[in-house]
């Protein structure tokens, strides 16, 4: 590999998966191509049956997977693994496969498997444990997004407290009562600080939760209701935030909040988050990235959390090793 490596990102139809893979590619700082992968009903088959093949991949997605084959493939999620294996086989085994999230056994043919430390997976030579989830939040991006939204909110008092609201996960409860508690505690935080709330929901936020939460808000506030259409101020809200409240149901949202370096308060009452999320929260608290939301405002600082950089470093090491061995 004496020239620039050819890097492909397999971005499937689950936005969270694609975001993690693209975040790692961006952290590499090298040119890359995004290959959108869409599935038919056979894409639900176990990977043991799909093997190293394009079984379950729609024809339009197959059409973009053509030579010259990539030197590096970055992907996330179980369903992308057979596609990555197919590409490595077509390239004579010379493609480095970087897989994000645990895809299930077998994984010995994957060169790197990056999994959150709170997931309990086997210790294997190719498994890399990270804190949180890779993402696309950088200081430059959120500063640029904040600049686009700042004038729109110039009449609201600072400090700005951004509230990132998720939704119920398997095994957890996030109902209207939890929404009311979140609204009260976030309002108390803003009132103590003398500031405003910027609230944004997600696709998993129930209407009952949203309405119950906002009924408790009696400080200056702006609510953005998530939709697939129109502008999304999510990154702008992260950039404008002087502090962030995030619900503990989402590893990605918690990690993205901690990427800003601003104070992060996690809302996760008993019974709301899965046990693995609770393990994640505990490590964030221990390392000083976040604190539990209690309604008490106490600003502090911490380094930005960005596991995408750690994964990118491992990929870059392989690229340099390959270049040296090919000379």
C-alpha positions as CSV (number, residue, x, y, z in Angstrom):
1,X,0.0,0.0,0.0
2,X,2.2,2.8,-1.3
3,X,-0.7,5.2,-2.2
4,X,-3.7,6.5,-0.2
5,X,-5.7,3.5,1.2
6,X,-9.1,2.9,-0.3
7,X,-11.6,3.1,2.6
8,X,-15.2,2.1,2.5
9,X,-17.9,2.7,5.1
10,X,-20.8,0.3,5.0
11,X,-23.7,2.5,6.1
12,X,-26.8,0.4,6.6
13,X,-30.4,1.6,7.1
14,X,-30.1,1.9,10.9
15,X,-29.0,5.5,11.4
16,X,-27.3,4.8,14.7
17,X,-25.1,2.1,13.1
18,X,-24.2,4.4,10.1
19,X,-23.3,7.3,12.4
20,X,-20.9,5.3,14.4
21,X,-19.1,3.9,11.3
22,X,-18.9,7.3,9.6
23,X,-17.7,8.9,12.9
24,X,-14.7,6.5,12.9
25,X,-14.0,7.2,9.2
26,X,-14.1,11.0,9.8
27,X,-11.7,10.5,12.8
28,X,-9.2,8.8,10.5
29,X,-8.8,12.0,8.6
30,X,-8.4,10.2,5.3
31,X,-10.7,10.2,2.2
32,X,-13.4,7.5,2.3
33,X,-16.5,6.4,0.4
34,X,-19.9,5.6,1.9
35,X,-21.6,2.5,0.5
36,X,-25.3,2.5,1.5
37,X,-26.5,-1.0,2.3
38,X,-30.2,-1.8,2.2
39,X,-31.6,-5.3,2.9
40,X,-34.4,-7.5,1.8
41,X,-36.2,-9.9,4.1
42,X,-33.3,-12.3,3.9
43,X,-31.1,-9.7,5.6
44,X,-32.7,-10.9,8.9
45,X,-31.1,-14.3,8.6
46,X,-28.4,-15.3,11.0
47,X,-24.9,-14.4,9.9
48,X,-23.9,-18.0,10.1
49,X,-26.3,-18.6,7.2
50,X,-25.4,-15.5,5.2
51,X,-21.7,-16.2,5.6
52,X,-19.4,-14.1,3.4
53,X,-21.9,-13.1,0.8
54,X,-24.4,-10.5,-0.4
55,X,-27.3,-12.7,0.5
56,X,-30.1,-10.4,1.9
57,X,-28.6,-7.2,0.2
58,X,-30.9,-5.4,-2.2
59,X,-29.8,-5.2,-5.9
60,X,-29.2,-1.5,-5.8
61,X,-26.8,-1.8,-2.9
62,X,-25.0,-4.7,-4.6
63,X,-24.4,-2.6,-7.7
64,X,-22.2,-0.1,-5.8
65,X,-19.9,-2.9,-4.4
66,X,-17.5,-3.3,-7.4
67,X,-13.7,-3.3,-7.9
68,X,-11.3,-1.8,-7.1
69,X,-11.8,-3.4,-3.7
70,X,-11.2,-1.5,-0.5
71,X,-8.1,-1.7,1.7
72,X,-10.2,-0.9,4.8
73,X,-13.9,-1.5,5.5
74,X,-15.5,0.2,8.5
75,X,-19.0,-1.0,9.5
76,X,-21.3,-1.2,12.4
77,X,-24.1,-3.7,13.3
78,X,-24.6,-7.3,12.8
79,X,-26.1,-7.3,9.4
80,X,-23.1,-5.6,7.7
81,X,-20.7,-8.4,8.7
82,X,-21.5,-10.8,5.8
83,X,-21.0,-7.9,3.3
84,X,-17.6,-7.0,4.9
85,X,-16.5,-10.6,4.7
86,X,-17.6,-10.8,1.1
87,X,-15.4,-7.8,0.3
88,X,-12.4,-9.2,2.1
89,X,-12.8,-12.5,0.3
90,X,-13.1,-10.8,-3.1
91,X,-9.9,-8.9,-2.3
92,X,-7.9,-12.0,-1.6
93,X,-8.0,-11.5,2.2
94,X,-6.1,-8.2,1.9
95,X,-8.9,-6.0,3.3
96,X,-8.8,-4.8,7.0
97,X,-12.2,-5.2,8.5
98,X,-13.1,-2.8,11.4
99,X,-16.4,-3.8,13.0
100,X,-18.1,-1.6,15.5
101,X,-20.5,-3.3,18.1
102,X,-20.5,-7.0,18.9
103,X,-21.8,-8.9,15.8
104,X,-22.0,-12.4,17.4
105,X,-19.7,-15.4,16.8
106,X,-17.6,-16.1,14.9
107,X,-15.4,-13.0,14.8
108,X,-11.9,-14.5,14.2
109,X,-11.9,-13.3,10.6
110,X,-12.6,-9.7,11.6
111,X,-9.4,-7.7,12.2
112,X,-10.9,-5.4,14.8
113,X,-14.1,-5.5,16.8
114,X,-14.7,-2.4,18.9
115,X,-17.3,-2.9,21.6
116,X,-18.4,-0.8,24.6
117,X,-16.8,-1.8,27.9
118,X,-20.2,-2.2,29.5
119,X,-21.1,-5.0,27.0
120,X,-20.1,-8.3,28.3
121,X,-18.3,-10.0,25.4
122,X,-15.4,-12.5,25.4
123,X,-11.8,-11.3,25.7
124,X,-10.3,-12.0,22.3
125,X,-7.1,-10.7,20.6
126,X,-9.1,-8.7,18.0
127,X,-11.6,-7.2,20.5
128,X,-11.1,-3.6,21.5
129,X,-13.0,-2.2,24.4
130,X,-14.1,1.4,24.3
131,X,-16.0,3.8,26.7
132,X,-19.3,4.6,25.0
133,X,-20.0,4.7,21.3
134,X,-18.1,6.3,18.4
135,X,-19.8,9.4,17.1
136,X,-19.5,12.5,14.8
137,X,-19.3,15.2,17.5
138,X,-16.2,17.3,17.2
139,X,-15.5,20.8,18.6
140,X,-15.3,22.2,15.1
141,X,-18.7,20.7,14.1
142,X,-20.7,21.9,17.1
143,X,-19.1,25.3,17.0
144,X,-20.1,25.7,13.3
145,X,-23.6,24.5,14.1
146,X,-23.9,26.7,17.1
147,X,-23.1,29.8,15.0
148,X,-26.0,29.0,12.7
149,X,-28.5,28.9,15.6
150,X,-27.1,31.5,18.0
151,X,-28.9,34.5,16.8
152,X,-32.2,32.6,16.8
153,X,-32.0,32.2,20.6
154,X,-30.3,35.5,21.5
155,X,-33.3,36.7,23.6
156,X,-33.2,33.6,25.9
157,X,-31.1,34.1,29.1
158,X,-27.9,32.2,29.6
159,X,-26.6,29.7,30.7
160,X,-28.2,27.4,28.1
161,X,-29.0,23.9,29.3
162,X,-29.6,21.4,26.5
163,X,-31.9,18.5,27.3
164,X,-31.5,15.4,25.1
165,X,-34.6,13.1,25.5
166,X,-34.6,9.5,24.3
167,X,-37.3,6.8,25.0
168,X,-38.0,3.5,26.5
169,X,-35.6,0.6,25.8
170,X,-36.1,-3.2,26.2
171,X,-36.4,-4.0,29.9
172,X,-36.8,-0.4,31.0
173,X,-39.6,2.0,31.7
174,X,-39.7,5.6,30.4
175,X,-43.3,6.7,31.0
176,X,-45.2,9.9,31.7
177,X,-44.2,9.9,35.4
178,X,-40.5,9.7,34.4
179,X,-41.2,12.6,31.9
180,X,-42.7,14.7,34.7
181,X,-39.7,14.0,36.9
182,X,-37.3,14.9,34.1
183,X,-39.2,18.2,33.5
184,X,-39.1,19.1,37.1
185,X,-35.4,18.4,37.6
186,X,-34.3,20.1,34.4
187,X,-36.4,23.1,35.3
188,X,-34.9,23.2,38.8
189,X,-31.4,23.1,37.2
190,X,-32.2,26.0,34.9
191,X,-33.8,28.0,37.6
192,X,-30.8,27.7,39.9
193,X,-28.5,28.7,37.0
194,X,-30.8,31.5,35.9
195,X,-30.8,30.2,32.4
196,X,-32.9,28.5,29.7
197,X,-33.7,25.0,28.5
198,X,-33.2,23.8,24.9
199,X,-35.1,20.5,24.7
200,X,-34.9,18.1,21.8
201,X,-36.7,14.8,21.5
202,X,-35.7,11.7,19.5
203,X,-37.6,9.3,17.3
204,X,-38.2,7.1,20.4
205,X,-39.7,9.8,22.6
206,X,-43.4,9.1,23.3
207,X,-46.0,11.8,23.0
208,X,-47.1,11.2,26.6
209,X,-43.6,11.5,27.9
210,X,-43.0,14.7,25.9
211,X,-46.2,16.4,27.1
212,X,-45.7,15.4,30.7
213,X,-42.2,16.7,30.7
214,X,-43.0,20.0,29.1
215,X,-46.0,20.6,31.4
216,X,-43.4,20.9,34.3
217,X,-41.2,23.5,32.5
218,X,-41.8,27.0,33.7
219,X,-38.5,28.6,32.7
220,X,-37.6,30.1,29.3
221,X,-37.4,27.1,27.0
222,X,-37.4,26.0,23.4
223,X,-38.7,22.6,22.3
224,X,-37.6,20.8,19.1
225,X,-39.8,17.8,18.3
226,X,-37.9,15.2,16.3
227,X,-39.0,14.6,12.8
228,X,-37.5,13.1,9.7
229,X,-38.1,16.4,7.8
230,X,-36.8,19.9,8.3
231,X,-33.7,21.2,10.0
232,X,-32.4,19.4,13.1
233,X,-30.7,21.6,15.7
234,X,-29.2,18.7,17.6
235,X,-25.6,19.6,16.9
236,X,-26.3,23.3,17.3
237,X,-27.9,22.6,20.8
238,X,-24.7,20.7,21.7
239,X,-22.6,23.6,20.6
240,X,-24.7,26.2,22.4
241,X,-25.0,24.3,25.6
242,X,-23.3,25.5,28.8
243,X,-24.5,22.2,30.4
244,X,-26.3,19.2,29.1
245,X,-29.0,16.9,30.6
246,X,-29.3,13.5,28.8
247,X,-31.6,10.6,29.4
248,X,-29.7,7.4,30.2
249,X,-31.4,5.1,27.7
250,X,-29.0,5.8,24.9
251,X,-25.2,5.0,24.9
252,X,-24.8,7.2,21.8
253,X,-26.5,10.3,23.3
254,X,-24.6,10.0,26.5
255,X,-21.3,9.7,24.7
256,X,-22.1,12.6,22.4
257,X,-23.1,14.8,25.4
258,X,-19.8,13.9,27.0
259,X,-17.9,14.8,23.8
260,X,-18.6,18.5,24.3
261,X,-16.5,18.8,27.5
262,X,-19.4,20.6,29.2
263,X,-21.1,19.5,32.4
264,X,-23.3,16.4,31.7
265,X,-26.2,15.3,34.0
266,X,-27.7,11.9,33.3
267,X,-31.3,11.3,34.0
268,X,-31.7,7.6,34.8
269,X,-34.2,6.8,37.6
270,X,-34.3,3.2,38.9
271,X,-36.0,0.9,36.4
272,X,-35.5,3.1,33.3
273,X,-32.2,1.9,31.9
274,X,-31.0,-1.5,31.1
275,X,-28.3,-3.0,33.4
276,X,-25.6,-2.5,30.8
277,X,-26.5,1.2,30.6
278,X,-26.3,1.5,34.3
279,X,-22.8,0.0,34.2
280,X,-21.9,2.6,31.5
281,X,-23.3,5.5,33.6
282,X,-21.3,4.3,36.6
283,X,-18.0,4.4,34.6
284,X,-18.9,7.9,33.3
285,X,-19.5,9.1,36.9
286,X,-16.3,7.5,38.1
287,X,-14.1,9.1,35.4
288,X,-15.7,12.5,35.9
289,X,-17.5,12.8,32.5
290,X,-21.0,13.0,34.0
291,X,-23.0,13.2,37.2
292,X,-26.5,12.0,38.0
293,X,-29.3,14.6,37.5
294,X,-30.6,15.7,40.9
295,X,-31.7,19.2,40.1
296,X,-28.6,20.7,41.7
297,X,-26.5,22.8,39.3
298,X,-22.7,22.6,39.8
299,X,-20.6,23.4,36.7
300,X,-17.4,21.5,36.0
301,X,-15.2,20.6,33.1
302,X,-13.9,17.3,31.7
303,X,-12.0,16.2,28.6
304,X,-14.1,15.5,25.5
305,X,-15.0,11.8,25.2
306,X,-14.5,10.5,21.6
307,X,-13.9,6.7,21.3
308,X,-13.9,7.1,17.5
309,X,-10.4,8.6,17.8
310,X,-9.2,5.4,19.6
311,X,-10.6,3.1,16.9
312,X,-9.2,5.3,14.2
313,X,-5.8,5.1,15.8
314,X,-5.8,1.3,15.6
315,X,-6.8,1.4,11.9
316,X,-4.1,4.0,11.2
317,X,-1.5,1.7,12.9
318,X,-2.5,-1.1,10.5
319,X,-2.3,1.2,7.5
320,X,1.2,2.4,8.4
321,X,2.3,-1.2,9.1
322,X,1.0,-2.3,5.7
323,X,2.7,0.6,4.0
324,X,6.0,-0.3,5.6
325,X,5.7,-4.0,4.8
326,X,4.9,-3.3,1.2
327,X,8.0,-1.1,0.6
